[in-house]
Amino acid sequence: QHDEDKASAAMAFDVKLERVNAELRCQVAMNVDRKLVEMERQKQDDEDKASAAMAVDVKLERISGEFLRCLVAMNVERKLAEIERQNKDDEDKASAAMAVDNKLERVTAEL
């Protein structure tokens, strides 16, 4: 009887040990799955951040390009306005010189 009790206890222990091993394998598998999901989420976050950073870079480049084009356009407009003013000044001077010439001719003619 004593040997049977030992054998029965040993079998019960083996069964319990097998159940504990199965539970541990299950927990390990769940932890591995959880870690894989976490790593995948992190990878996705990193990709999203990289994508967002790239989008910002592209936008900054576009804004920089537009800003430079605006600066060039403003400088061209400023230069054209300056040239236009200079032309007007030159025309005014030429007109004044012609008026003086005409007056001198009249005065000379009267003399």
Contacts in CASP RR format, 6 or more apart in sequence:
PFRMAT RR
TARGET T0000
AUTHOR 0000-0000-0000
METHOD contacts of the structure
MODEL  1
QHDEDKASAAMAFDVKLERVNAELRCQVAMNVDRKLVEMERQKQDDEDKA
SAAMAVDVKLERISGEFLRCLVAMNVERKLAEIERQNKDDEDKASAAMAV
DNKLERVTAEL
END
